[in-house]
Amino acid sequence: MAEAVQTVAENVRASDVLGGLAALAAAKQPFSQPGVQEIANVRAALDEFSECVRYLNTRRSTGAILQLDAEAAVQDALYLMLRPWVPDLIPENPTEKSGNRFTVRDFMSRALRLVVEAKFVRDKQHGRGISKELHDDIEVYRHNPICETIIFFIYDPDSCIPDERELRRTIEQSRVYDGRPLNCILIVKP
């Protein structure tokens, strides 16, 4: 009888411990995908790009003026906006050669498993061809084990992209490669 009580007590303690671990695991579950909230914060910050540029370019003092006339200038502005939100943001790292060209990722965060690609639409011809450029980038990053999310930030000052809605539809679709999801987010700002 004493052995049976001891066995029951041990089983109760074991179930309490296992139940506690299960509760701990359940509590950790929302964090199984690294950086979901942080990526939402990055997206929210990028959505404010036009306001930040407008503020700097119209303020009363003679401080910094952003002349966004090339992709490098857009990259600089994005880096200044994102660095406080993403401490491990790494600018400009060449990736592997794909086909006959090297792809240069604009920014990467290993902790968030995130790549941010900045594009500057130069003219109407470039606006018509931007979809191919983005799909080429997707093809490169789908092989990168660190990349789970790509944010494409496109600065299109003269509205040269002919059909932004169609571009969004083709870029922001669900993708799974070798059982691994790749999330693509498109942000277009004038």
QUIBEL-V303383 format. One record per pair of residues at least 24 apart in sequence whose C-alpha atoms are under 8 Angstrom apart, sorted by the first residue. I is the first residue (numbers start at 1). J is the second residue. Records with the same first field share a line. If there is no record, write none. Layout:
I=J ; J
This chain:
34=111 ; 112 ; 113
35=111 ; 112 ; 113
38=85 ; 86 ; 112
39=112 ; 114
41=85
42=82 ; 85 ; 86
43=151
45=81 ; 82
46=78 ; 81 ; 82 ; 153 ; 187
47=187
49=78 ; 189
50=189 ; 190
70=120 ; 122
71=118 ; 119 ; 120
74=118 ; 119 ; 120 ; 155
75=106 ; 118
79=107
98=140
103=137 ; 140
110=146 ; 147
113=146 ; 147 ; 148 ; 149
114=146 ; 147 ; 148 ; 149 ; 150 ; 151
115=147 ; 149 ; 150 ; 151
116=150 ; 151 ; 152 ; 153
117=150 ; 151 ; 152 ; 153
118=152 ; 153 ; 154 ; 155
119=152 ; 153 ; 154 ; 155
120=154 ; 155 ; 156
121=154 ; 155 ; 156 ; 157 ; 160 ; 161
122=156
123=158 ; 160
124=160 ; 161
125=160
126=160
127=160 ; 161 ; 162
128=160 ; 161 ; 162
130=161
131=167
134=171
135=171
142=177 ; 182
147=182
148=181 ; 182 ; 183
149=182 ; 183 ; 184 ; 185
150=182 ; 183 ; 184 ; 185
151=184 ; 185 ; 186 ; 187
152=184 ; 185 ; 186 ; 187
153=186 ; 187 ; 188 ; 189
154=186 ; 187 ; 188 ; 189
155=188 ; 189 ; 190
156=188 ; 189 ; 190
157=189 ; 190
158=190
159=190
